[in-house]
C-alpha cells in the first residue's frame, strides 16, 4: 500500500515538474519578445489594410516594401473591425477639415496672431450625459497639437449638421 502511495506522489510531482518547466520555457520565450511594441504579424502571417476599393484586404506580411509602408503609416491591422474603425476615423477627420476650410472662407489661421479666435470641437464630460462643445483659443501654434481648428463660431453646429452628432461624439471619444 505504501508503495502505490509513493508511486502516486512521484507521478504527481513529475506532472507538477513538467508544468513548472513549461511555464519556465514560456517565460523565457516571452522575455525575448519586445514589450510595448505595436503589433505586427509574424512573417508570412496575415494582416488587414485599407485598400482603394473601399473594402479591407487581408494579405500575408512577407516583409516586402508595401508591407513595411503599410505598417509604418498605420495602415496595418490585426482585424477587419480595426481597419473599418480606422477608415471611418479618416473619413470623419477629412470631413471636419473640409468644413473648417470652407467656413474659414480662404482666411488662413495665423498662429502668431493672439487676437484671432480659433475654435476646435471637444467633448464635455462635466454633465451627466456629456455633450459636444466648442473650445476657443487665441493661443499660438504650440497649443494646436493635431486638433482641427476653424475661425468660425459656427464650426460645431455645421459639423453636427453635416456629420451627425452621434458620429461626431464617437469620433471625439475614440469609440
C-alpha angles and dihedrals in degrees: 000000000000090000093057091047090052091049090052091050090049091049091049092048091047090053091049091048091053091049090049092048090050090052091048090051091049092050092048091051092048092047089065094053117089115250127226093016123141112259119265125175118249113260109285094017126114133263135171127241137176111255135190095262095073091251132093120251130207119214138163117262104234092164092251120152092263091054091049093048092050090049094045093049096046095251091124123098140176094218139025089240091059090050092048091050092050092047090053091048091053092048093051092044090055092046090053091048091049092050091050091048092050094046091048086061095210095314112130120224107249106210091188092056108089090184094061109092113224122196130205131176121246142162123248117215093183096094124067095254098026121230144207115268140172123241118203127199138174093197128125127261095280087079096051099079100165098317119133111242131194132188095219123089086214090069098105095042092050093047091051091049095047103034103025129248096253094051091046092051091048090049094050094043091046094236 
